[in-house]
Amino acid sequence: MQSFIVEHLRGEVVDVYCGGPDVFHGRVNSCADNVLTLEENEKHTYIAADKIIAIWRA
């Protein structure tokens, strides 16, 4: 998952689904050490890559 995100989605604005009501939104800043970093309005969200069920361009 990590290499896919870095190669295909870096810099893109995405929505990330992690199950239940957990959907996150933001620009892919980085994905390293199994942690996806999203940025939106100068705030960062850190998501464990192994918890991602689905990710798509917003």
Helices and strands as residue ranges (DSSP letters): H 2-8, E 13-17, E 23-32, E 35-40, E 43-48, G 49-51, E 54-57
